[in-house]
Every structure is written in C-alpha cells, then in structure tokens.
Amino acid sequence: MQLNLNALDINPDNLVFTLQENSRDNLTPDELTHNDQTAPLFLNRMLLDAVKTGASDIHFEPFEESLRIRLRVDGVMQEINHLPTGFGRQLIIRLKVIAGLDISEHHGTQSGRFRMLLDDKTGLDFRCSITPTLYGETVVLRLLHLPSELLDLTMLGLSQPQIQLIQHVSQRLQGMILVTGPTGSGKTVTLYTLLKQLNNHQRNIYTVEDPVEINLPGVNQINISARQSITFANIARSILRQDPDVIMLGEMRDEETIDTAIKASHTGHLVLSTLHATSATKAIPRLRNLGVNDHNIGSTLSLVISQRLLRKLDPNSRERDEVSPQRLKAIGFKDDEIAELQLYRAKPSDTSRTGYKGRIGIFQVLPINHDLEGLIATGANDQQLEIYAEQQGLASLRQSALDKLKAGITDINEVQRVLGLAENRIAE
C-alpha cells in the first residue's frame, strides 16, 4: 500500500523537516539555512518524486566525476540521475543537516532519522545511513512505513488456509512465531501486521527493535539503535519483569537472544521474531546452528512463516505471454495444468517504466504440530521436513509463486528472478 501523494497539493518550497533520532542541539544558523538554496529545493523535489514512484530506498553514491542517484523500486534498483560532484557534496551536507548528523565528519559512519512534513496531517519518516567510500560519502535513505500502511493479513498475499493457520496459532498465550526470509523480503511488514492484529487493550505488548521502523500506538516499543551497550537479550530479560503478554524481538541474531526468547516462550509469553532462513523448514537447521537443541526447537516453536516479494504486473499495461510447455514444466507446472494456463507478462508503459507496479508476498506457513515436533526431536533435516509439509498439503514458496502466476498477478520472469528457478531444475 503506497501513500497517494498525487492527490495532495504540495509545494516543495513549503516542506518542513524535523529531526528525530541522533539530533544535535547545537545546529548553527548556517547549517539550518544553507547559503545555496538550490540544493535544498532539489532535494525536496527529489524526495517527493521518489515517494510518488514508490521507492523504498534512495541511494546517493559519489564517484570520481559525479554523484549517482538511484532508487530501489519494488526491490529493483533504478538509476535516475548523475549530478556534478560539487552539487552532490551540497546535497550530502543538506542531508546531514536534516538528519541531525555531524557535517564535519567525513571518515566515519553515521546514522540518523528525520521526518518530512507534507502538510498538517501527513509526515513521512526517513532513516539516513552514511558510509565513507573512495570518492566521498554514500548516503542511503530508507522510507519507513506509516502505521496506516500496515495491511490486513488478507492483503499480504497469503492464501485463506495460511491466514487461518496464522490466526489460530497467534491466539495462543505462549510459544514462538518466526518470520523468515532474506533482507528485503517483507518480513518487517508481516511482523508488524501480526502485531496490529494482536494489539488490543487486553494485551501488554513490547517490542525490541534496532531501530524502531513503524510507530504502533498502544505498543511499548524499545529502540536500541542508539544504546549500543544494551543488547537485545538484556532488554528482553528486563521486559520479562514488565508483565508482558506478547514480545516482539526484531531479529534472532545470537545465542543469547534466542536463549532469552525461548525462556520467555516457556513461561507464558507469545514471542514474535525474524530469522534469516531461505524456507520455513530450513529455519530448523538454522536454529540448530545457532545452538538451540532439538527439544527446545520443538517445544518452543509454534509457527514458521517464510516469505518473498514478487513484483506485480501493472494491470493496465500487461500483455499475454506465450510460454513453452518445457519452460512451464521446468518451474513446476504439471502437464494437466499447462493446457488451461493463461499467462501475462510485464509491458512498460507511460505510467510504469518497467511494466510492474507494487509487490505482493508469497508464503510458506509451517505450523509446528505434535508430529512435526517428533520429527524435529529425531534430528530430521530440512528435506525430510519439507516432505512432511508437502504430505500435509502445506504450500511451498514455489507453489505460492505459481498460484500468483496462474492468477495473472505476476509473470514467469519475475517468479524465476525471485526464487532463482533455473529452467532446467525445480527449486522449492
């Protein structure tokens, strides 16, 4: 879901920026009103255009003779501009100012946040990360999600059986729900959507995040990004003394954090977190590698959700696609399915330069029942667990992607790109 800025009458000259995190109190008048107003105005217009385009990240990259600006739109990088190096440096200074960072620091990393106020009601939050490189400082802006952008489970791309599984398990008083996938696969939005479903006056919910990405009214959110001496595990242990019902940990990043999460889930708390694993079944060996024994995995885990994001075809420009039966079978379609397929592909247009517009999730949802707990206890590997999931009729990531392909939501090129499906093999 994207904010519709096109419906707002916004003058770039009237944009207001407010500092949020890591802001300094000693900003000088020269810093706040930079002498060259061209750079601030250019930046204002560029940020508005980037948001209207649906960009999740904005990259400012210095090279020997220019500053390159790229956007990440629907998970794919797009180059939009090259600027003279001198003007590029002015933009970097301006970004440091509005993010509350040190404009005299050029050799270390910095991070901050700012809010761009569009009118009296609408504000957009950005996270700013700066890293020194050979020809200057690279800046990456991440547009953080608005609470209004959080979706209902039905809109994420989950099937109805998957939604029913998630709703059933998330109502339990204790246990652990893990959302897995690579960076940029939509784990954060799914996690926050789950929290939104659970958030009511009867539950005491805490989150530990690095950093907090979405402000959720009614949820006690703890940001540890500016307190580097405090760990996830330390904060989680402290939260256990705050009478929580639900605890969300931004990431299972080390043995100490996982051990604390397991203890919490065993003592009457529902724990939600993320884990880097390529499928739901591969989360099990991943936890083993992080030092968790099979007994704790089986008795703690309630549900594992694995996901990716597929770009959606622009419905106004898509066109019919003729795909060979050999290619369709190679990615997993059966012979009896192929004859009835009506597939589409992306077609660039005036309104969509790539032919894609927005993204949708594909999911594998794995509930940990008694039988699966027994398999885990015997040391079953991910292939054995995958066979069991298939026997239970649980859709894999691949099957979820094929369903989106059959529905005309995406095309075969996008499915192969995201899942790494080569035409001469079948992957999960």
C-alpha positions as CSV (number, residue, x, y, z in Angstrom):
1,M,0.0,0.0,0.0
2,Q,1.5,3.3,-1.1
3,L,0.7,6.8,0.1
4,N,-1.1,8.7,-2.7
5,L,0.9,12.0,-2.9
6,N,-0.6,12.8,-6.3
7,A,-3.8,13.7,-4.5
8,L,-2.0,16.2,-2.3
9,D,-1.2,19.7,-3.5
10,I,2.3,20.0,-2.2
11,N,4.7,22.9,-2.8
12,P,8.3,21.7,-2.4
13,D,9.2,25.1,-1.0
14,N,6.9,24.5,1.9
15,L,8.3,21.2,3.1
16,V,9.3,21.1,6.7
17,F,11.9,18.7,8.2
18,T,12.0,17.7,11.8
19,L,14.9,15.9,13.5
20,Q,14.1,12.7,15.3
21,E,17.0,10.5,16.3
22,N,20.6,11.4,17.0
23,S,19.7,15.1,16.5
24,R,22.1,17.7,17.9
25,D,21.1,20.7,19.9
26,N,24.0,22.9,18.6
27,L,22.9,23.3,15.0
28,T,24.2,26.6,13.7
29,P,22.2,29.1,11.7
30,D,24.4,28.4,8.7
31,E,23.6,24.7,8.9
32,L,19.9,25.2,9.2
33,T,19.7,27.7,6.3
34,H,22.4,26.7,3.9
35,N,23.6,29.6,1.7
36,D,22.8,27.7,-1.5
37,Q,19.1,27.2,-1.6
38,T,19.3,25.2,-4.9
39,A,20.4,22.0,-3.1
40,P,17.5,22.0,-0.5
41,L,14.9,22.7,-3.2
42,F,16.3,20.0,-5.5
43,L,16.3,17.5,-2.6
44,N,12.7,18.4,-1.7
45,R,11.5,17.7,-5.2
46,M,13.6,14.6,-5.5
47,L,12.2,13.1,-2.2
48,L,8.7,13.8,-3.3
49,D,9.2,12.2,-6.7
50,A,10.9,9.2,-5.1
51,V,7.9,8.7,-2.7
52,K,5.4,9.1,-5.6
53,T,7.4,6.5,-7.5
54,G,7.0,4.0,-4.7
55,A,10.7,3.9,-3.8
56,S,11.7,2.1,-0.6
57,D,15.3,3.4,-0.6
58,I,17.2,6.3,-2.1
59,H,20.9,5.9,-2.8
60,F,23.4,8.8,-3.2
61,E,26.7,7.4,-4.5
62,P,29.8,9.6,-5.1
63,F,32.2,8.7,-7.9
64,E,35.2,10.5,-9.4
65,E,33.3,12.8,-11.7
66,S,29.6,12.6,-10.5
67,L,27.1,11.7,-7.8
68,R,24.8,8.9,-8.9
69,I,21.3,8.8,-7.6
70,R,19.4,5.5,-7.7
71,L,16.1,4.4,-6.3
72,R,15.0,0.9,-5.2
73,V,11.5,0.4,-6.5
74,D,9.7,-2.9,-5.9
75,G,13.0,-4.4,-4.9
76,V,14.9,-3.4,-8.0
77,M,17.5,-0.6,-8.4
78,Q,16.8,2.1,-10.9
79,E,19.2,4.9,-11.9
80,I,17.6,8.3,-12.1
81,N,20.3,10.9,-12.2
82,H,24.0,11.9,-12.3
83,L,25.0,15.2,-10.7
84,P,28.2,17.2,-10.7
85,T,30.4,16.4,-7.7
86,G,30.2,19.9,-6.3
87,F,26.5,19.9,-6.2
88,G,26.5,16.4,-4.9
89,R,28.5,17.5,-1.9
90,Q,25.9,20.2,-1.2
91,L,23.2,17.5,-1.2
92,I,25.1,15.4,1.2
93,I,25.6,18.3,3.6
94,R,21.9,19.1,3.4
95,L,21.0,15.5,4.2
96,K,23.3,15.6,7.2
97,V,21.7,18.7,8.4
98,I,18.1,17.5,8.3
99,A,19.1,14.1,9.8
100,G,20.9,15.8,12.7
101,L,24.3,14.5,11.8
102,D,27.8,16.0,12.1
103,I,28.6,17.8,8.8
104,S,32.3,18.0,9.7
105,E,32.6,14.2,10.0
106,H,33.7,12.6,6.7
107,H,35.6,9.4,7.7
108,G,33.2,7.5,9.9
109,T,29.8,6.0,9.6
110,Q,26.7,8.0,10.8
111,S,23.0,7.3,11.1
112,G,20.0,9.4,11.9
113,R,16.4,9.9,11.1
114,F,14.2,12.8,10.0
115,R,10.5,13.4,9.2
116,M,9.4,15.2,6.1
117,L,6.1,17.0,6.9
118,L,3.9,17.3,3.8
119,D,1.0,19.2,5.3
120,D,-0.7,19.5,8.7
121,K,-1.6,15.8,8.7
122,T,0.9,13.8,6.8
123,G,4.5,13.1,7.8
124,L,7.0,10.7,6.2
125,D,9.8,9.2,8.2
126,F,13.2,8.5,6.7
127,R,16.2,6.6,8.1
128,C,19.6,8.0,7.0
129,S,22.7,5.9,6.8
130,I,26.1,7.4,5.8
131,T,29.3,5.4,5.0
132,P,32.6,6.8,3.7
133,T,33.8,5.4,0.3
134,L,36.7,6.1,-2.1
135,Y,35.3,9.3,-3.6
136,G,33.2,10.6,-0.7
137,E,30.3,9.6,1.5
138,T,27.4,7.3,0.3
139,V,24.0,8.1,1.7
140,V,21.1,5.7,1.8
141,L,17.7,6.9,2.8
142,R,15.1,4.3,3.8
143,L,11.5,5.4,3.7
144,L,9.9,3.9,6.8
145,H,6.4,2.6,6.7
146,L,3.4,4.5,8.1
147,P,1.1,2.8,10.5
148,S,-1.7,3.3,8.0
149,E,0.3,1.3,5.5
150,L,0.1,-1.9,7.6
151,L,-2.1,-4.3,5.9
152,D,-4.7,-6.9,6.9
153,L,-3.4,-10.4,6.6
154,T,-5.7,-10.9,3.7
155,M,-3.9,-8.3,1.7
156,L,-0.3,-9.5,2.2
157,G,-0.7,-12.3,-0.4
158,L,-1.4,-15.2,2.0
159,S,-3.9,-17.9,1.0
160,Q,-7.0,-18.4,3.0
161,P,-5.7,-21.6,4.6
162,Q,-2.5,-19.9,5.5
163,I,-4.4,-17.0,7.1
164,Q,-6.5,-19.4,9.2
165,L,-3.3,-21.2,10.4
166,I,-1.7,-17.9,11.4
167,Q,-4.8,-16.6,13.2
168,H,-5.3,-19.8,15.1
169,V,-1.7,-20.0,16.3
170,S,-1.3,-16.3,17.1
171,Q,-4.2,-16.5,19.6
172,R,-2.2,-18.9,21.8
173,L,-0.9,-17.5,25.1
174,Q,2.6,-18.7,24.7
175,G,5.0,-20.0,22.0
176,M,7.1,-18.6,19.3
177,I,6.3,-17.4,15.8
178,L,9.2,-16.8,13.4
179,V,9.1,-14.9,10.1
180,T,12.0,-15.9,7.8
181,G,13.4,-14.7,4.6
182,P,16.3,-12.7,3.2
183,T,16.8,-9.0,3.6
184,G,14.1,-7.1,1.7
185,S,11.6,-9.9,1.6
186,G,8.9,-8.1,3.6
187,K,9.5,-9.7,7.0
188,T,9.1,-6.4,8.8
189,V,5.7,-5.6,7.4
190,T,4.4,-9.1,8.1
191,L,5.7,-8.9,11.7
192,Y,4.0,-5.5,12.3
193,T,0.8,-6.7,10.6
194,L,0.8,-9.6,13.1
195,L,1.3,-7.1,15.9
196,K,-1.5,-5.0,14.6
197,Q,-3.8,-8.0,14.7
198,L,-2.8,-8.8,18.3
199,N,-2.9,-5.2,19.6
200,N,-5.8,-4.6,21.9
201,H,-6.5,-3.3,25.4
202,Q,-6.3,-6.8,26.8
203,R,-2.7,-7.4,25.8
204,N,0.5,-5.9,27.1
205,I,2.8,-5.8,24.1
206,Y,6.5,-4.9,24.0
207,T,8.9,-4.7,21.0
208,V,12.7,-4.6,21.0
209,E,14.0,-3.2,17.7
210,D,17.1,-1.9,16.0
211,P,15.8,0.6,15.1
212,V,12.0,1.1,15.5
213,E,10.7,1.3,12.0
214,I,7.0,1.8,12.5
215,N,5.3,3.6,15.3
216,L,2.5,1.5,16.7
217,P,0.1,3.3,19.1
218,G,-0.7,1.1,22.1
219,V,2.5,-0.9,21.8
220,N,5.5,-0.4,24.1
221,Q,8.4,0.0,21.6
222,I,12.1,0.0,22.6
223,N,14.7,1.3,20.2
224,I,18.2,0.0,21.0
225,S,20.0,1.5,18.0
226,A,21.2,4.5,20.0
227,R,22.2,2.4,23.0
228,Q,24.8,0.1,21.6
229,S,25.9,-1.1,25.1
230,I,22.5,-2.6,25.6
231,T,21.8,-5.9,23.9
232,F,18.6,-7.5,22.6
233,A,18.9,-10.1,25.3
234,N,19.4,-7.6,28.2
235,I,16.4,-5.7,27.2
236,A,14.3,-8.8,26.7
237,R,15.2,-10.0,30.2
238,S,14.1,-6.7,31.6
239,I,10.8,-6.8,29.7
240,L,10.0,-10.1,31.4
241,R,9.6,-8.1,34.6
242,Q,7.1,-5.8,32.9
243,D,4.2,-8.3,32.8
244,P,4.2,-8.7,29.0
245,D,1.8,-10.9,27.1
246,V,3.5,-10.5,23.7
247,I,7.2,-9.8,23.0
248,M,8.5,-8.9,19.5
249,L,12.2,-9.1,19.0
250,G,13.4,-7.5,15.8
251,E,15.8,-10.3,15.0
252,M,17.2,-13.6,16.4
253,R,20.8,-12.5,16.0
254,D,22.7,-14.5,18.5
255,E,22.6,-17.4,21.0
256,E,21.9,-15.1,24.0
257,T,18.9,-13.5,22.4
258,I,17.5,-16.9,21.3
259,D,18.0,-18.4,24.7
260,T,16.1,-15.5,26.3
261,A,13.3,-15.8,23.8
262,I,13.0,-19.5,24.5
263,K,12.7,-18.9,28.2
264,A,10.1,-16.2,27.6
265,S,8.0,-18.5,25.4
266,H,8.2,-21.3,28.0
267,T,6.9,-19.0,30.8
268,G,3.6,-17.9,29.3
269,H,4.6,-15.3,26.7
270,L,4.0,-15.2,22.9
271,V,7.3,-14.3,21.2
272,L,7.5,-13.0,17.6
273,S,10.7,-12.5,15.7
274,T,12.6,-12.8,12.4
275,L,15.3,-15.2,11.3
276,H,17.4,-15.4,8.1
277,A,16.5,-18.7,6.5
278,T,15.5,-19.4,2.9
279,S,12.4,-21.5,3.7
280,A,10.2,-22.4,6.7
281,T,11.7,-25.9,7.0
282,K,15.3,-24.5,6.8
283,A,14.6,-22.4,9.9
284,I,15.0,-25.6,11.9
285,P,18.7,-26.4,11.0
286,R,19.3,-22.6,11.2
287,L,18.3,-22.7,14.9
288,R,20.4,-25.8,15.4
289,N,23.4,-23.9,14.0
290,L,22.7,-21.1,16.5
291,G,23.0,-23.6,19.4
292,V,19.4,-24.5,20.1
293,N,18.8,-28.1,20.8
294,D,16.0,-30.1,19.2
295,H,13.9,-30.4,22.3
296,N,13.8,-26.6,22.7
297,I,13.1,-26.1,19.0
298,G,10.1,-28.5,19.0
299,S,8.7,-27.4,22.3
300,T,9.1,-23.6,21.7
301,L,8.3,-23.1,18.0
302,S,4.6,-22.7,17.2
303,L,4.7,-21.4,13.6
304,V,7.3,-20.5,11.0
305,I,6.4,-18.2,8.1
306,S,8.8,-17.9,5.2
307,Q,8.3,-15.3,2.5
308,R,9.5,-13.4,-0.6
309,L,8.1,-10.5,-2.5
310,L,7.1,-10.6,-6.2
311,R,6.6,-7.6,-8.3
312,K,3.0,-7.3,-9.6
313,L,2.1,-6.7,-13.2
314,D,0.6,-3.3,-14.0
315,P,-2.9,-4.4,-14.8
316,N,-3.3,-1.5,-17.3
317,S,-0.3,-2.5,-19.4
318,R,0.3,-6.2,-19.0
319,E,0.1,-8.4,-22.2
320,R,-0.5,-12.0,-22.9
321,D,2.6,-14.2,-22.7
322,E,3.2,-17.4,-24.7
323,V,5.4,-19.7,-22.7
324,S,6.7,-23.1,-23.9
325,P,5.4,-26.2,-22.1
326,Q,9.1,-27.2,-21.4
327,R,9.7,-24.0,-19.5
328,L,6.5,-24.3,-17.6
329,K,7.2,-27.8,-16.5
330,A,10.8,-26.8,-15.6
331,I,9.5,-24.4,-12.9
332,G,6.9,-26.9,-11.5
333,F,3.7,-26.9,-13.5
334,K,2.1,-30.3,-14.2
335,D,1.1,-31.4,-17.6
336,D,-2.6,-31.2,-16.8
337,E,-2.3,-27.6,-15.6
338,I,-0.4,-26.3,-18.7
339,A,-3.2,-26.5,-21.3
340,E,-5.5,-24.2,-19.3
341,L,-2.9,-21.6,-18.3
342,Q,-3.5,-18.0,-19.5
343,L,-0.3,-16.1,-18.6
344,Y,0.7,-12.5,-18.8
345,R,4.0,-10.6,-18.9
346,A,5.1,-7.1,-18.0
347,K,4.9,-4.4,-20.7
348,P,6.5,-1.0,-20.0
349,S,4.1,2.0,-20.4
350,D,3.9,5.7,-19.8
351,T,2.7,5.1,-16.2
352,S,5.0,2.2,-15.5
353,R,8.5,2.2,-16.9
354,T,9.1,-1.5,-16.0
355,G,5.5,-2.8,-16.5
356,Y,5.4,-3.7,-12.8
357,K,3.5,-1.8,-10.1
358,G,3.8,-2.7,-6.5
359,R,4.7,-6.1,-4.8
360,I,2.9,-9.0,-3.2
361,G,4.1,-11.7,-0.9
362,I,4.4,-15.4,-1.5
363,F,4.4,-17.5,1.6
364,Q,5.2,-20.9,3.2
365,V,3.4,-21.3,6.5
366,L,4.6,-24.2,8.7
367,P,2.7,-24.9,12.0
368,I,4.7,-27.0,14.5
369,N,2.3,-29.7,15.5
370,H,2.9,-32.9,17.6
371,D,4.0,-35.0,14.6
372,L,6.5,-32.3,13.4
373,E,7.8,-31.8,16.9
374,G,8.5,-35.6,17.0
375,L,10.4,-35.3,13.6
376,I,12.5,-32.4,14.9
377,A,13.3,-34.4,18.1
378,T,14.7,-37.2,15.9
379,G,17.0,-34.8,14.1
380,A,15.1,-34.6,10.8
381,N,16.8,-32.4,8.2
382,D,15.1,-29.8,6.1
383,Q,14.5,-32.1,3.2
384,Q,12.6,-34.6,5.5
385,L,10.6,-31.7,7.0
386,E,9.8,-30.4,3.5
387,I,8.4,-33.9,2.5
388,Y,6.3,-33.9,5.6
389,A,4.9,-30.4,4.9
390,E,4.1,-31.5,1.3
391,Q,2.3,-34.6,2.6
392,Q,0.2,-32.4,4.9
393,G,-0.8,-30.2,1.9
394,L,1.1,-27.1,3.0
395,A,2.0,-24.9,0.1
396,S,5.7,-24.2,-0.5
397,L,7.1,-20.9,-1.6
398,R,7.3,-22.2,-5.2
399,Q,3.6,-23.3,-5.1
400,S,2.6,-19.9,-3.8
401,A,4.5,-18.2,-6.6
402,L,2.9,-20.5,-9.2
403,D,-0.5,-19.6,-7.8
404,K,0.3,-15.9,-8.3
405,L,1.5,-16.7,-11.9
406,K,-1.7,-18.6,-12.7
407,A,-3.8,-15.7,-11.4
408,G,-2.1,-13.2,-13.7
409,I,-0.7,-11.2,-10.9
410,T,3.0,-11.6,-11.9
411,D,4.9,-13.2,-14.8
412,I,7.3,-16.1,-15.2
413,N,10.4,-13.9,-15.4
414,E,9.6,-12.4,-12.0
415,V,9.0,-15.8,-10.4
416,Q,12.3,-17.1,-11.8
417,R,14.2,-14.0,-10.6
418,V,12.9,-14.1,-7.1
419,L,13.0,-17.8,-6.4
420,G,16.1,-18.5,-8.5
421,L,14.3,-21.1,-10.6
422,A,16.5,-22.1,-13.5
423,E,14.7,-23.5,-16.5
424,N,16.4,-26.9,-16.2
425,R,15.6,-27.5,-12.5
426,I,12.9,-27.1,-9.9
427,A,13.6,-25.3,-6.7
428,E,11.4,-25.0,-3.7
